[in-house]
Amino acid sequence: MTAAWLPLMTPHLSLRTRPISLGCLRAFEAVARHLNFRAAAEEMSLTQSAVSRQIQSLEEDVGVALFLRHTRAVELTGAGAQLLRAVQPSLYSMDSAVQQIRQTAGRRSVSISTWASFASMWLIPRLEAFQRDHPDIDIRIDATDVPVDLETTDVDVALRYSVPARIAMGAERLFGEQLAVVASPWLLQDGTPLREPADVNRFTLIEAGDLYHSHHTEWLSWQRWAEAHGVRSLAPRRWLYFNYAHQIAQAALAGQGVALARMPLVADSVAAGDLVEVLPRHKLDSPLAYWLLIAPRRAARPEVKAFRDWLRVQAALTRQTIGDVQDPDTVDNLD
């Protein structure tokens, strides 16, 4: 190797592969922020020489110089600036997480897994009552359709929507459902008749867009309702499709059409007069039901038991409102 190449190699240190020390990264971030070893040492309650050694060790591990040391100043190298952009947000995120853990340590909490429409339309409107009675219990809701393993996750309670044959062992039935034709009261003010099942063809019909992907969810369709009530041809003014039940309800509340709604989810809106149940004699029974599952290892925790007991009371009120009869074959022995 010729002498002409030596100056290109001298700034580079020997590369290493061992993990970087967190202490070195904190020292680096402090020095980079202050551009001063003494100020960084004072912030970290260390000696200036200790901070200097940590920076030297970090530079050896990284393999390049991170600072340019001048007589009275410190300057980041290009590599140092690149590392700082990665280190600062990482340290901030980690410190924030630790702070949150410290703040919640010792507090009682219940973690609930459910799906978005049930959370927004049934659970959340009722949660104020639980929080009022149990102000020392924190609630965390994870709204997802993805099944969770109650044996391995930190979820305490799962609320699910399923036919009895597909629900997990040990599940407790909260309530079943009927499908009802609902609309905004002002949608009906123009005098368009909606007295017989065939009259739905005079309106825009609102429906979920993915009902036909499953044999069971097909029960929620207008086509199934029409067949059950003798409507030979289903040809509405137009169709309006959404992905979620709460979107369907919101569109009906906004007067955008007539919806075939799940009664447990819209019963409060009907009771408040925000939605009108039209054709009340033409409901459609659904084979689907709403279920409660408790993580076995957490069932004995007082806060989980308190939430379960409160949920049972709320479910009983919903059954009474919608006229649902609890099926003893689908209920575990309630303690």
PERA-V64150 format. One record per backbone hydrogen bond with DSSP energy under -0.5 kcal/mol. NH is the residue of the N-H (numbers start at 0). CO is the residue of the C=O. E is the energy in kcal/mol with one decimal. If there is no record, write none. Layout:
# PERA-V64150
{{NH/CO/E} {NH/CO/E}}
This chain:
# PERA-V64150
{{4/1/-1.5} {5/2/-1.0} {6/2/-0.5} {7/4/-0.9} {8/4/-0.6} {8/5/-1.5} {9/5/-1.6} {10/6/-0.5} {11/8/-1.4} {12/62/-2.2} {15/60/-1.0} {24/20/-1.7} {25/21/-2.3} {26/22/-2.1} {27/23/-2.6} {28/24/-2.6} {29/25/-2.2} {30/26/-2.5} {31/27/-2.8} {32/28/-2.0} {33/29/-2.3} {34/30/-3.0} {35/30/-0.7} {39/35/-1.8} {40/36/-2.3} {41/37/-2.3} {42/38/-2.0} {43/39/-1.9} {44/40/-0.6} {44/41/-0.7} {45/40/-2.6} {50/46/-2.0} {51/47/-2.3} {52/48/-2.2} {53/49/-2.0} {54/50/-2.3} {55/51/-2.3} {56/52/-2.6} {57/53/-2.3} {58/54/-2.5} {59/55/-1.9} {60/56/-2.1} {61/57/-3.0} {62/58/-2.5} {63/58/-0.5} {64/10/-0.5} {67/74/-3.8} {68/66/-0.6} {69/67/-0.7} {69/72/-2.7} {73/34/-0.7} {74/67/-2.1} {76/65/-2.1} {80/76/-2.4} {81/77/-1.9} {82/78/-2.4} {83/79/-2.4} {84/80/-1.7} {85/81/-0.9} {85/82/-0.6} {86/82/-2.6} {87/83/-2.4} {88/84/-0.5} {89/85/-1.0} {90/86/-2.8} {91/87/-2.3} {92/88/-2.4} {93/89/-2.3} {94/90/-2.8} {95/91/-2.3} {96/92/-2.1} {97/93/-2.2} {98/94/-2.3} {99/95/-2.3} {100/96/-2.4} {101/97/-2.5} {102/98/-2.1} {103/99/-1.9} {104/100/-1.2} {106/103/-2.2} {107/135/-0.8} {109/137/-2.4} {111/109/-0.5} {111/139/-3.3} {112/156/-2.9} {113/111/-0.5} {113/141/-1.8} {118/114/-2.3} {119/115/-2.6} {120/116/-2.4} {121/117/-2.1} {122/117/-2.4} {123/118/-3.1} {125/121/-0.6} {125/122/-1.2} {126/122/-1.0} {126/123/-0.9} {127/123/-0.5} {128/125/-1.1} {129/125/-0.9} {130/126/-2.8} {131/127/-2.2} {132/128/-1.8} {133/129/-2.0} {136/133/-1.8} {137/107/-2.9} {137/135/-0.5} {139/109/-2.5} {141/111/-3.2} {141/139/-0.5} {142/140/-0.7} {143/113/-3.2} {143/141/-1.0} {149/147/-0.8} {151/148/-1.0} {152/148/-2.2} {155/110/-1.7} {156/110/-2.4} {157/292/-2.8} {158/112/-2.8} {159/157/-0.5} {159/290/-1.9} {161/288/-2.2} {163/286/-0.5} {165/162/-1.6} {166/162/-0.5} {166/163/-1.0} {170/167/-1.5} {171/291/-2.8} {172/170/-0.5} {172/329/-1.4} {173/289/-3.1} {174/289/-1.0} {176/287/-0.5} {178/283/-3.1} {179/260/-2.4} {180/277/-0.5} {181/179/-0.6} {181/258/-2.8} {182/275/-1.7} {183/251/-0.5} {186/183/-0.9} {187/183/-0.9} {187/184/-0.6} {188/185/-0.9} {189/186/-0.6} {190/187/-1.1} {198/195/-2.0} {199/196/-1.6} {200/197/-1.5} {201/198/-2.1} {202/199/-1.8} {204/237/-2.2} {205/257/-2.8} {206/239/-2.6} {208/241/-2.8} {210/207/-0.7} {212/209/-1.4} {213/210/-1.0} {217/213/-1.1} {218/215/-1.5} {219/216/-1.9} {220/217/-1.7} {224/220/-1.7} {225/221/-3.0} {226/222/-2.3} {227/223/-2.0} {228/224/-1.3} {229/226/-1.0} {230/225/-2.7} {231/229/-0.9} {234/232/-0.9} {236/202/-1.4} {237/202/-0.6} {239/204/-2.2} {241/206/-1.8} {247/243/-1.8} {248/244/-2.4} {249/245/-2.0} {250/246/-2.4} {251/247/-2.0} {252/248/-2.7} {253/249/-1.8} {254/251/-1.6} {255/250/-2.5} {257/203/-3.1} {258/181/-2.5} {259/205/-0.9} {260/179/-2.7} {260/258/-0.9} {262/177/-2.6} {262/260/-0.7} {264/261/-1.3} {265/261/-1.2} {266/262/-1.6} {269/265/-2.4} {270/266/-2.6} {271/267/-1.9} {272/268/-0.5} {272/269/-0.9} {273/268/-1.7} {274/268/-1.5} {275/182/-3.2} {277/180/-1.7} {277/275/-1.0} {281/278/-2.2} {283/178/-2.0} {285/176/-1.9} {288/161/-2.3} {289/174/-2.9} {290/159/-3.1} {291/171/-2.8} {292/157/-2.6} {294/155/-2.8} {297/294/-2.0} {298/294/-0.8} {298/295/-0.7} {300/297/-1.4} {304/300/-2.4} {305/301/-2.3} {306/302/-1.9} {307/303/-2.6} {308/304/-2.6} {309/305/-2.2} {310/306/-2.5} {311/307/-2.1} {312/308/-1.7} {313/309/-2.2} {314/310/-2.5} {315/311/-2.2} {316/312/-1.9} {317/313/-2.0} {318/314/-2.5} {319/315/-2.1} {320/316/-2.2} {321/317/-2.5} {322/318/-1.0} {323/318/-2.2} {325/323/-0.5} {327/325/-0.7} {329/326/-1.9} {330/327/-1.0} {333/331/-0.6}}
